[in-house]
Amino acid sequence: MKANKAGILALLVALSLSMGPVSAANWNVNANMNNSVIQGYIDGAAAGDTINFTINNGTTYTGDTGISLKVTKDNLTLLGNEVTLVGGGTSIFDITNRTGITIRDFFININSTGGDGITGSNVANSTIENNVITNGDDGINIFRGYNGLKIIGNTITNMTTGRDGISLVNHNNLTEEAFEALNDTLIEGNIIDDVQYGIFLGGNFKGLIKGNDVTGTIVGLNITGKPTANNGKLDAVIYDNYITGIAMECPQVYYLDILDNVIANLPGTNNSILTNGNFSKVSGGYIFVTDNDLVSSVSQAFIDATTYAAGNTGAGAYTKNSLWGFILWLLYGYFP
């Protein structure tokens, strides 16, 4: 009796539909593996997979000469389960040209004055969350281009030989339309101490900086554009942070809302907020400064550029509350 080919085909189709989409895989690695073996798991993973760093064979991963991993696929999760990764002279995670990456729950000992904890250029829509990063150059260093990042709940400390706790740089020349098309970046709930620059934003930044505790720095928050047009746009809300001072160099401010922060004195200056001669606000841009504790003075150029200021306290407190500014604040101000 010959098989009915049409019937078999229909059965196979029905079976494939009943099985549904292929589930994401969970790949387990352990501390007995050397760096190249762990790298092989990352290279062999597919979108949606998780690389799970297990603790059953030790909690400290050193590889053969230190851990240094390149994330070579999009939409991967690297789950640390609070294991410790120890580097050997270079950066621990490189996420260059990637999107949809999650790196969570690691203790990262960079173990090098020239290496970063998590680094990479052209990174989009990725999450770096609940990691402890120590003993290196930059804690988190994303450069050349990024958007849609979530950097949440990390502790970055003991980086006194390095530069930045969190460094995000996008010096691409962007039109207003391209800038507005960027997904917002969130920097929230991070603890940063013993670094030169707590949070460094170079070039274009669009997003929310919320609930961070930044101490023991030369500058708590540095916002640096360039005098060249179109590569230093700023659209930001800075809310509920403790920051050892804000330094602003050359940004083109489209929108800036600074509220409910404690902004301490920049070491070596007498300023809580300090701007240089290239600081500017674009025509039609807005700056709101409300309900902050400004521990020391604010540069006059920043005061002059402010649209509306009220409810500030401390030695640097100032008010700028024209009726028009108040109306704009009601219309455009950020309300947590």
BALOBA-1460 file (C-alpha; in Angstrom, 3 decimals):
// residues 336
<rec num="1" residu="m" x="0.000" y="0.000" z="0.000"/>
<rec num="2" residu="k" x="1.534" y="3.328" z="-1.074"/>
<rec num="3" residu="a" x="1.696" y="6.167" z="1.429"/>
<rec num="4" residu="n" x="-0.463" y="9.188" z="0.784"/>
<rec num="5" residu="k" x="2.168" y="11.921" z="0.372"/>
<rec num="6" residu="a" x="-0.338" y="14.729" z="0.798"/>
<rec num="7" residu="g" x="-1.614" y="13.202" z="4.013"/>
<rec num="8" residu="i" x="1.889" y="12.764" z="5.420"/>
<rec num="9" residu="l" x="2.742" y="16.358" z="4.576"/>
<rec num="10" residu="a" x="-0.396" y="17.586" z="6.297"/>
<rec num="11" residu="l" x="0.455" y="15.508" z="9.376"/>
<rec num="12" residu="l" x="3.970" y="16.945" z="9.533"/>
<rec num="13" residu="v" x="2.664" y="20.489" z="9.238"/>
<rec num="14" residu="a" x="0.125" y="19.838" z="11.997"/>
<rec num="15" residu="l" x="2.812" y="18.404" z="14.260"/>
<rec num="16" residu="s" x="5.114" y="21.367" z="13.694"/>
<rec num="17" residu="l" x="2.316" y="23.807" z="14.501"/>
<rec num="18" residu="s" x="1.378" y="21.926" z="17.653"/>
<rec num="19" residu="m" x="4.974" y="22.056" z="18.846"/>
<rec num="20" residu="g" x="5.036" y="25.882" z="18.543"/>
<rec num="21" residu="p" x="8.171" y="27.983" z="18.217"/>
<rec num="22" residu="v" x="11.515" y="26.603" z="19.331"/>
<rec num="23" residu="s" x="12.195" y="27.583" z="22.942"/>
<rec num="24" residu="a" x="15.223" y="29.646" z="23.877"/>
<rec num="25" residu="a" x="18.071" y="27.534" z="25.214"/>
<rec num="26" residu="n" x="19.827" y="27.853" z="28.562"/>
<rec num="27" residu="w" x="23.554" y="27.064" z="28.281"/>
<rec num="28" residu="n" x="25.361" y="26.324" z="31.556"/>
<rec num="29" residu="v" x="29.039" y="27.183" z="31.974"/>
<rec num="30" residu="n" x="31.147" y="26.653" z="35.076"/>
<rec num="31" residu="a" x="34.323" y="27.825" z="36.759"/>
<rec num="32" residu="n" x="36.322" y="24.766" z="35.613"/>
<rec num="33" residu="m" x="36.098" y="25.891" z="31.990"/>
<rec num="34" residu="n" x="38.811" y="28.004" z="30.422"/>
<rec num="35" residu="n" x="38.027" y="31.238" z="28.619"/>
<rec num="36" residu="s" x="37.933" y="29.722" z="25.125"/>
<rec num="37" residu="v" x="35.389" y="27.082" z="26.139"/>
<rec num="38" residu="i" x="33.054" y="29.719" z="27.607"/>
<rec num="39" residu="q" x="33.572" y="31.819" z="24.468"/>
<rec num="40" residu="g" x="32.533" y="28.799" z="22.401"/>
<rec num="41" residu="y" x="29.197" y="28.632" z="24.222"/>
<rec num="42" residu="i" x="28.580" y="32.314" z="23.466"/>
<rec num="43" residu="d" x="29.539" y="31.868" z="19.797"/>
<rec num="44" residu="g" x="27.246" y="28.863" z="19.474"/>
<rec num="45" residu="a" x="24.204" y="30.433" z="21.125"/>
<rec num="46" residu="a" x="21.149" y="31.686" z="19.235"/>
<rec num="47" residu="a" x="18.984" y="34.764" z="19.696"/>
<rec num="48" residu="g" x="17.004" y="34.531" z="22.921"/>
<rec num="49" residu="d" x="19.398" y="32.104" z="24.602"/>
<rec num="50" residu="t" x="20.865" y="32.510" z="28.088"/>
<rec num="51" residu="i" x="24.482" y="31.834" z="29.036"/>
<rec num="52" residu="n" x="24.116" y="30.773" z="32.657"/>
<rec num="53" residu="f" x="27.246" y="31.076" z="34.824"/>
<rec num="54" residu="t" x="26.678" y="28.334" z="37.368"/>
<rec num="55" residu="i" x="28.036" y="28.223" z="40.915"/>
<rec num="56" residu="n" x="28.078" y="24.463" z="41.404"/>
<rec num="57" residu="n" x="31.737" y="24.158" z="40.350"/>
<rec num="58" residu="g" x="33.061" y="27.243" z="42.080"/>
<rec num="59" residu="t" x="32.057" y="30.854" z="42.347"/>
<rec num="60" residu="t" x="35.241" y="32.455" z="40.974"/>
<rec num="61" residu="y" x="35.946" y="32.262" z="37.243"/>
<rec num="62" residu="t" x="39.527" y="32.940" z="36.211"/>
<rec num="63" residu="g" x="39.761" y="30.951" z="32.984"/>
<rec num="64" residu="d" x="43.337" y="30.061" z="32.123"/>
<rec num="65" residu="t" x="44.816" y="33.594" z="32.048"/>
<rec num="66" residu="g" x="41.771" y="35.617" z="33.062"/>
<rec num="67" residu="i" x="38.246" y="36.073" z="31.740"/>
<rec num="68" residu="s" x="37.787" y="38.155" z="28.550"/>
<rec num="69" residu="l" x="34.628" y="37.455" z="26.533"/>
<rec num="70" residu="k" x="33.257" y="38.913" z="23.314"/>
<rec num="71" residu="v" x="29.498" y="38.774" z="22.841"/>
<rec num="72" residu="t" x="29.132" y="37.746" z="19.189"/>
<rec num="73" residu="k" x="25.346" y="37.336" z="18.908"/>
<rec num="74" residu="d" x="22.400" y="39.705" z="19.403"/>
<rec num="75" residu="n" x="19.601" y="39.166" z="21.919"/>
<rec num="76" residu="l" x="21.586" y="37.101" z="24.421"/>
<rec num="77" residu="t" x="21.358" y="37.090" z="28.214"/>
<rec num="78" residu="l" x="24.494" y="36.527" z="30.275"/>
<rec num="79" residu="l" x="23.337" y="35.630" z="33.769"/>
<rec num="80" residu="g" x="25.966" y="35.791" z="36.504"/>
<rec num="81" residu="n" x="24.187" y="34.362" z="39.551"/>
<rec num="82" residu="e" x="26.645" y="36.453" z="41.631"/>
<rec num="83" residu="v" x="29.755" y="34.586" z="40.469"/>
<rec num="84" residu="t" x="33.037" y="36.515" z="40.327"/>
<rec num="85" residu="l" x="34.843" y="37.003" z="37.023"/>
<rec num="86" residu="v" x="38.544" y="37.880" z="37.275"/>
<rec num="87" residu="g" x="40.247" y="39.506" z="34.312"/>
<rec num="88" residu="g" x="43.792" y="39.136" z="33.105"/>
<rec num="89" residu="g" x="44.733" y="42.443" z="31.483"/>
<rec num="90" residu="t" x="41.864" y="43.288" z="29.122"/>
<rec num="91" residu="s" x="38.153" y="44.076" z="29.390"/>
<rec num="92" residu="i" x="35.815" y="41.400" z="30.752"/>
<rec num="93" residu="f" x="32.839" y="41.776" z="28.370"/>
<rec num="94" residu="d" x="33.002" y="43.304" z="24.866"/>
<rec num="95" residu="i" x="29.544" y="43.928" z="23.342"/>
<rec num="96" residu="t" x="30.579" y="45.837" z="20.193"/>
<rec num="97" residu="n" x="27.946" y="46.092" z="17.424"/>
<rec num="98" residu="r" x="25.329" y="44.272" z="19.452"/>
<rec num="99" residu="t" x="21.662" y="44.829" z="20.274"/>
<rec num="100" residu="g" x="19.388" y="43.239" z="22.847"/>
<rec num="101" residu="i" x="22.138" y="42.109" z="25.235"/>
<rec num="102" residu="t" x="21.511" y="41.616" z="28.970"/>
<rec num="103" residu="i" x="24.414" y="41.301" z="31.430"/>
<rec num="104" residu="r" x="23.183" y="40.777" z="34.970"/>
<rec num="105" residu="d" x="24.271" y="39.716" z="38.467"/>
<rec num="106" residu="f" x="28.063" y="39.476" z="38.137"/>
<rec num="107" residu="f" x="30.910" y="40.435" z="40.414"/>
<rec num="108" residu="i" x="33.490" y="41.750" z="37.942"/>
<rec num="109" residu="n" x="37.091" y="42.151" z="39.068"/>
<rec num="110" residu="i" x="38.734" y="43.757" z="36.034"/>
<rec num="111" residu="n" x="42.168" y="43.199" z="37.548"/>
<rec num="112" residu="s" x="43.828" y="45.633" z="35.114"/>
<rec num="113" residu="t" x="44.469" y="49.361" z="34.911"/>
<rec num="114" residu="g" x="43.874" y="49.181" z="31.141"/>
<rec num="115" residu="g" x="40.708" y="47.089" z="31.003"/>
<rec num="116" residu="d" x="37.000" y="47.875" z="31.396"/>
<rec num="117" residu="g" x="34.285" y="45.862" z="33.053"/>
<rec num="118" residu="i" x="31.803" y="46.058" z="30.180"/>
<rec num="119" residu="t" x="32.784" y="47.824" z="26.962"/>
<rec num="120" residu="g" x="31.836" y="48.155" z="23.300"/>
<rec num="121" residu="s" x="30.879" y="50.497" z="20.499"/>
<rec num="122" residu="n" x="27.529" y="50.818" z="18.702"/>
<rec num="123" residu="v" x="25.347" y="49.127" z="21.319"/>
<rec num="124" residu="a" x="21.554" y="49.340" z="21.268"/>
<rec num="125" residu="n" x="18.580" y="48.335" z="23.409"/>
<rec num="126" residu="s" x="20.661" y="46.470" z="25.975"/>
<rec num="127" residu="t" x="20.534" y="46.083" z="29.761"/>
<rec num="128" residu="i" x="23.431" y="46.118" z="32.232"/>
<rec num="129" residu="e" x="21.960" y="45.417" z="35.641"/>
<rec num="130" residu="n" x="22.923" y="44.585" z="39.218"/>
<rec num="131" residu="n" x="26.636" y="44.047" z="38.656"/>
<rec num="132" residu="v" x="29.490" y="44.933" z="41.018"/>
<rec num="133" residu="i" x="32.499" y="46.212" z="39.035"/>
<rec num="134" residu="t" x="35.900" y="46.993" z="40.562"/>
<rec num="135" residu="n" x="39.625" y="47.358" z="39.992"/>
<rec num="136" residu="g" x="40.081" y="48.675" z="36.459"/>
<rec num="137" residu="d" x="39.878" y="51.586" z="34.031"/>
<rec num="138" residu="d" x="36.196" y="52.255" z="33.199"/>
<rec num="139" residu="g" x="33.416" y="50.315" z="34.853"/>
<rec num="140" residu="i" x="31.002" y="50.555" z="31.898"/>
<rec num="141" residu="n" x="32.324" y="52.130" z="28.685"/>
<rec num="142" residu="i" x="30.047" y="52.348" z="25.623"/>
<rec num="143" residu="f" x="31.343" y="54.532" z="22.798"/>
<rec num="144" residu="r" x="30.957" y="55.707" z="19.160"/>
<rec num="145" residu="g" x="27.222" y="55.189" z="19.280"/>
<rec num="146" residu="y" x="24.435" y="53.798" z="21.469"/>
<rec num="147" residu="n" x="20.749" y="54.166" z="22.244"/>
<rec num="148" residu="g" x="18.099" y="52.514" z="24.339"/>
<rec num="149" residu="l" x="20.437" y="51.346" z="27.106"/>
<rec num="150" residu="k" x="19.281" y="50.446" z="30.620"/>
<rec num="151" residu="i" x="22.080" y="50.707" z="33.177"/>
<rec num="152" residu="i" x="20.410" y="49.858" z="36.466"/>
<rec num="153" residu="g" x="21.475" y="49.021" z="40.015"/>
<rec num="154" residu="n" x="25.190" y="48.518" z="39.411"/>
<rec num="155" residu="t" x="27.900" y="49.225" z="41.993"/>
<rec num="156" residu="i" x="31.133" y="50.593" z="40.527"/>
<rec num="157" residu="t" x="33.934" y="51.348" z="42.940"/>
<rec num="158" residu="n" x="37.670" y="51.178" z="43.662"/>
<rec num="159" residu="m" x="38.562" y="52.406" z="40.151"/>
<rec num="160" residu="t" x="40.984" y="55.095" z="41.319"/>
<rec num="161" residu="t" x="43.559" y="54.129" z="38.676"/>
<rec num="162" residu="g" x="40.906" y="54.451" z="35.985"/>
<rec num="163" residu="r" x="38.672" y="57.156" z="34.593"/>
<rec num="164" residu="d" x="34.909" y="56.712" z="34.608"/>
<rec num="165" residu="g" x="32.281" y="54.770" z="36.474"/>
<rec num="166" residu="i" x="29.836" y="54.913" z="33.556"/>
<rec num="167" residu="s" x="30.973" y="56.394" z="30.237"/>
<rec num="168" residu="l" x="28.519" y="56.780" z="27.341"/>
<rec num="169" residu="v" x="29.766" y="58.509" z="24.202"/>
<rec num="170" residu="n" x="27.890" y="59.238" z="20.970"/>
<rec num="171" residu="h" x="29.635" y="61.906" z="18.895"/>
<rec num="172" residu="n" x="27.758" y="61.055" z="15.708"/>
<rec num="173" residu="n" x="26.539" y="64.087" z="13.752"/>
<rec num="174" residu="l" x="22.769" y="63.790" z="14.086"/>
<rec num="175" residu="t" x="19.966" y="65.831" z="12.619"/>
<rec num="176" residu="e" x="17.164" y="66.769" z="14.991"/>
<rec num="177" residu="e" x="15.030" y="64.026" z="13.459"/>
<rec num="178" residu="a" x="17.738" y="61.380" z="13.952"/>
<rec num="179" residu="f" x="18.305" y="62.529" z="17.523"/>
<rec num="180" residu="e" x="14.609" y="62.349" z="18.361"/>
<rec num="181" residu="a" x="14.474" y="58.857" z="16.853"/>
<rec num="182" residu="l" x="16.957" y="57.542" z="19.437"/>
<rec num="183" residu="n" x="15.432" y="55.308" z="22.096"/>
<rec num="184" residu="d" x="15.781" y="56.791" z="25.584"/>
<rec num="185" residu="t" x="18.636" y="55.597" z="27.769"/>
<rec num="186" residu="l" x="18.031" y="54.973" z="31.489"/>
<rec num="187" residu="i" x="20.780" y="55.298" z="34.125"/>
<rec num="188" residu="e" x="19.104" y="54.415" z="37.418"/>
<rec num="189" residu="g" x="19.994" y="53.358" z="40.936"/>
<rec num="190" residu="n" x="23.732" y="52.943" z="40.449"/>
<rec num="191" residu="i" x="26.260" y="53.412" z="43.264"/>
<rec num="192" residu="i" x="29.537" y="54.916" z="42.060"/>
<rec num="193" residu="d" x="32.523" y="55.749" z="44.257"/>
<rec num="194" residu="d" x="36.315" y="56.120" z="44.001"/>
<rec num="195" residu="v" x="36.477" y="57.037" z="40.302"/>
<rec num="196" residu="q" x="37.587" y="60.204" z="38.523"/>
<rec num="197" residu="y" x="34.306" y="60.860" z="36.668"/>
<rec num="198" residu="g" x="31.189" y="59.237" z="38.051"/>
<rec num="199" residu="i" x="28.942" y="59.433" z="34.969"/>
<rec num="200" residu="f" x="30.481" y="60.782" z="31.757"/>
<rec num="201" residu="l" x="28.138" y="61.612" z="28.856"/>
<rec num="202" residu="g" x="29.995" y="62.530" z="25.681"/>
<rec num="203" residu="g" x="28.183" y="63.933" z="22.666"/>
<rec num="204" residu="n" x="24.484" y="63.210" z="22.225"/>
<rec num="205" residu="f" x="22.403" y="62.005" z="25.171"/>
<rec num="206" residu="k" x="18.660" y="61.402" z="25.354"/>
<rec num="207" residu="g" x="17.155" y="59.871" z="28.465"/>
<rec num="208" residu="l" x="16.704" y="59.735" z="32.243"/>
<rec num="209" residu="i" x="19.333" y="59.786" z="35.012"/>
<rec num="210" residu="k" x="17.549" y="58.803" z="38.209"/>
<rec num="211" residu="g" x="18.330" y="57.770" z="41.778"/>
<rec num="212" residu="n" x="22.097" y="57.362" z="41.458"/>
<rec num="213" residu="d" x="24.539" y="57.844" z="44.353"/>
<rec num="214" residu="v" x="27.829" y="59.269" z="43.056"/>
<rec num="215" residu="t" x="30.592" y="60.070" z="45.547"/>
<rec num="216" residu="g" x="34.389" y="60.197" z="45.753"/>
<rec num="217" residu="t" x="34.878" y="61.697" z="42.296"/>
<rec num="218" residu="i" x="36.498" y="64.677" z="40.582"/>
<rec num="219" residu="v" x="33.180" y="65.256" z="38.784"/>
<rec num="220" residu="g" x="29.981" y="63.438" z="39.639"/>
<rec num="221" residu="l" x="28.250" y="64.037" z="36.286"/>
<rec num="222" residu="n" x="30.126" y="65.369" z="33.247"/>
<rec num="223" residu="i" x="28.101" y="66.291" z="30.150"/>
<rec num="224" residu="t" x="30.456" y="67.062" z="27.271"/>
<rec num="225" residu="g" x="29.491" y="67.874" z="23.711"/>
<rec num="226" residu="k" x="31.783" y="69.330" z="21.088"/>
<rec num="227" residu="p" x="31.800" y="72.844" z="19.600"/>
<rec num="228" residu="t" x="31.057" y="71.263" z="16.200"/>
<rec num="229" residu="a" x="27.356" y="71.338" z="15.371"/>
<rec num="230" residu="n" x="25.097" y="68.293" z="15.638"/>
<rec num="231" residu="n" x="27.182" y="66.031" z="17.858"/>
<rec num="232" residu="g" x="26.368" y="67.259" z="21.351"/>
<rec num="233" residu="k" x="22.587" y="67.299" z="21.645"/>
<rec num="234" residu="l" x="21.060" y="66.946" z="25.125"/>
<rec num="235" residu="d" x="17.503" y="65.965" z="26.073"/>
<rec num="236" residu="a" x="17.659" y="64.754" z="29.662"/>
<rec num="237" residu="v" x="15.887" y="64.493" z="32.990"/>
<rec num="238" residu="i" x="18.204" y="64.363" z="36.028"/>
<rec num="239" residu="y" x="16.087" y="63.345" z="39.015"/>
<rec num="240" residu="d" x="16.609" y="62.285" z="42.643"/>
<rec num="241" residu="n" x="20.384" y="61.773" z="42.524"/>
<rec num="242" residu="y" x="23.153" y="62.510" z="44.999"/>
<rec num="243" residu="i" x="25.980" y="63.835" z="42.819"/>
<rec num="244" residu="t" x="29.370" y="65.337" z="43.613"/>
<rec num="245" residu="g" x="28.817" y="68.225" z="41.221"/>
<rec num="246" residu="i" x="27.804" y="68.644" z="37.563"/>
<rec num="247" residu="a" x="30.194" y="69.961" z="34.899"/>
<rec num="248" residu="m" x="28.714" y="70.852" z="31.512"/>
<rec num="249" residu="e" x="30.919" y="71.546" z="28.491"/>
<rec num="250" residu="c" x="29.497" y="72.455" z="25.086"/>
<rec num="251" residu="p" x="26.192" y="70.560" z="25.020"/>
<rec num="252" residu="q" x="23.409" y="71.812" z="22.751"/>
<rec num="253" residu="v" x="20.553" y="71.768" z="25.241"/>
<rec num="254" residu="y" x="17.146" y="70.962" z="23.782"/>
<rec num="255" residu="y" x="15.547" y="69.982" z="27.074"/>
<rec num="256" residu="l" x="17.031" y="69.634" z="30.550"/>
<rec num="257" residu="d" x="15.077" y="69.073" z="33.757"/>
<rec num="258" residu="i" x="17.111" y="68.942" z="36.993"/>
<rec num="259" residu="l" x="14.916" y="68.236" z="40.008"/>
<rec num="260" residu="d" x="15.008" y="66.808" z="43.533"/>
<rec num="261" residu="n" x="18.766" y="66.204" z="43.516"/>
<rec num="262" residu="v" x="21.467" y="66.873" z="46.085"/>
<rec num="263" residu="i" x="24.301" y="68.390" z="44.036"/>
<rec num="264" residu="a" x="27.465" y="68.735" z="46.082"/>
<rec num="265" residu="n" x="30.540" y="70.844" z="45.443"/>
<rec num="266" residu="l" x="32.839" y="69.932" z="42.569"/>
<rec num="267" residu="p" x="36.209" y="69.239" z="44.246"/>
<rec num="268" residu="g" x="38.671" y="72.074" z="43.659"/>
<rec num="269" residu="t" x="35.929" y="74.538" z="42.705"/>
<rec num="270" residu="n" x="33.218" y="76.533" z="44.396"/>
<rec num="271" residu="n" x="30.452" y="75.238" z="42.148"/>
<rec num="272" residu="s" x="27.707" y="72.654" z="42.281"/>
<rec num="273" residu="i" x="26.951" y="73.243" z="38.575"/>
<rec num="274" residu="l" x="29.803" y="74.525" z="36.417"/>
<rec num="275" residu="t" x="29.659" y="75.389" z="32.714"/>
<rec num="276" residu="n" x="32.389" y="76.510" z="30.323"/>
<rec num="277" residu="g" x="32.378" y="79.209" z="27.676"/>
<rec num="278" residu="n" x="30.885" y="76.939" z="24.995"/>
<rec num="279" residu="f" x="27.776" y="76.012" z="27.001"/>
<rec num="280" residu="s" x="24.636" y="76.818" z="25.012"/>
<rec num="281" residu="k" x="20.910" y="76.259" z="24.791"/>
<rec num="282" residu="v" x="19.383" y="75.942" z="21.333"/>
<rec num="283" residu="s" x="16.694" y="78.374" z="20.284"/>
<rec num="284" residu="g" x="13.476" y="77.062" z="21.783"/>
<rec num="285" residu="g" x="15.288" y="74.852" z="24.280"/>
<rec num="286" residu="y" x="14.244" y="74.614" z="27.932"/>
<rec num="287" residu="i" x="16.109" y="74.242" z="31.223"/>
<rec num="288" residu="f" x="14.139" y="73.660" z="34.442"/>
<rec num="289" residu="v" x="15.857" y="73.571" z="37.859"/>
<rec num="290" residu="t" x="13.487" y="72.777" z="40.749"/>
<rec num="291" residu="d" x="13.622" y="71.523" z="44.340"/>
<rec num="292" residu="n" x="17.347" y="70.738" z="44.415"/>
<rec num="293" residu="d" x="19.803" y="71.133" z="47.271"/>
<rec num="294" residu="l" x="22.593" y="73.095" z="45.554"/>
<rec num="295" residu="v" x="25.405" y="72.876" z="48.063"/>
<rec num="296" residu="s" x="27.523" y="75.580" z="46.415"/>
<rec num="297" residu="s" x="27.207" y="78.184" z="43.667"/>
<rec num="298" residu="v" x="25.936" y="77.719" z="40.110"/>
<rec num="299" residu="s" x="27.769" y="79.288" z="37.169"/>
<rec num="300" residu="q" x="26.204" y="82.456" z="35.841"/>
<rec num="301" residu="a" x="26.007" y="81.131" z="32.269"/>
<rec num="302" residu="f" x="23.823" y="78.275" z="33.485"/>
<rec num="303" residu="i" x="21.602" y="80.626" z="35.496"/>
<rec num="304" residu="d" x="21.228" y="82.879" z="32.453"/>
<rec num="305" residu="a" x="20.177" y="79.906" z="30.282"/>
<rec num="306" residu="t" x="17.642" y="78.573" z="32.813"/>
<rec num="307" residu="t" x="14.007" y="78.802" z="31.753"/>
<rec num="308" residu="y" x="12.486" y="78.309" z="35.212"/>
<rec num="309" residu="a" x="13.963" y="77.711" z="38.699"/>
<rec num="310" residu="a" x="12.106" y="77.383" z="42.000"/>
<rec num="311" residu="g" x="12.203" y="75.565" z="45.319"/>
<rec num="312" residu="n" x="15.986" y="75.145" z="45.361"/>
<rec num="313" residu="t" x="17.890" y="75.288" z="48.654"/>
<rec num="314" residu="g" x="21.529" y="75.504" z="49.726"/>
<rec num="315" residu="a" x="24.296" y="78.025" z="49.084"/>
<rec num="316" residu="g" x="23.772" y="77.819" z="45.315"/>
<rec num="317" residu="a" x="19.989" y="78.190" z="45.400"/>
<rec num="318" residu="y" x="18.475" y="80.532" z="42.865"/>
<rec num="319" residu="t" x="15.023" y="81.389" z="41.584"/>
<rec num="320" residu="k" x="13.919" y="82.300" z="38.088"/>
<rec num="321" residu="n" x="10.156" y="82.168" z="38.025"/>
<rec num="322" residu="s" x="8.657" y="84.435" z="35.422"/>
<rec num="323" residu="l" x="5.042" y="83.684" z="34.581"/>
<rec num="324" residu="w" x="6.049" y="82.458" z="31.121"/>
<rec num="325" residu="g" x="8.710" y="80.171" z="32.606"/>
<rec num="326" residu="f" x="6.186" y="78.805" z="35.093"/>
<rec num="327" residu="i" x="3.695" y="78.083" z="32.310"/>
<rec num="328" residu="l" x="6.378" y="76.269" z="30.308"/>
<rec num="329" residu="w" x="7.312" y="74.251" z="33.390"/>
<rec num="330" residu="l" x="3.667" y="73.238" z="33.835"/>
<rec num="331" residu="l" x="3.473" y="72.236" z="30.186"/>
<rec num="332" residu="y" x="6.831" y="70.521" z="29.750"/>
<rec num="333" residu="g" x="8.347" y="69.876" z="33.185"/>
<rec num="334" residu="y" x="9.006" y="66.306" z="34.309"/>
<rec num="335" residu="f" x="6.787" y="65.114" z="37.125"/>
<rec num="336" residu="p" x="7.981" y="61.906" z="38.849"/>
